[in-house]
């Protein structure tokens, strides 16, 4: 149980840490997808 809680907590910390860069990553991902299409 403690392992699951720790995993979720670390995941939330990571999400918060990279929250600002998320939009940039998604934008680059969308551009690459359009280039492939």
Contact map, one row per residue, 1 for C-alpha under 8 A:
1111100000000000000000000000000000000
1111110000000000000000000000000000000
1111111000000000000000000000000000000
1111111100000000000000000000000000000
1111111110000000000000000000000000000
0111111111000000000000000000000000000
0011111111100000000000000000000000000
0001111111110000000000000000000000000
0000111111111000000000000000000000000
0000011111111100000000000000000000000
0000001111111110000000000000000000000
0000000111111111000000000000000000000
0000000011111111100000000000000000000
0000000001111111110000000000000000000
0000000000111111111000000000000000000
0000000000011111111000000000000000000
0000000000001111111100000000000000000
0000000000000111111111000000000000000
0000000000000011111111100000000000000
0000000000000000111111110000000000000
0000000000000000011111111000000000000
0000000000000000011111111100000000000
0000000000000000001111111110000000000
0000000000000000000111111111000000000
0000000000000000000011111111100000000
0000000000000000000001111111110000000
0000000000000000000000111111111000000
0000000000000000000000011111111100000
0000000000000000000000001111111110000
0000000000000000000000000111111111000
0000000000000000000000000011111111100
0000000000000000000000000001111111110
0000000000000000000000000000111111111
0000000000000000000000000000011111111
0000000000000000000000000000001111111
0000000000000000000000000000000111111
0000000000000000000000000000000011111
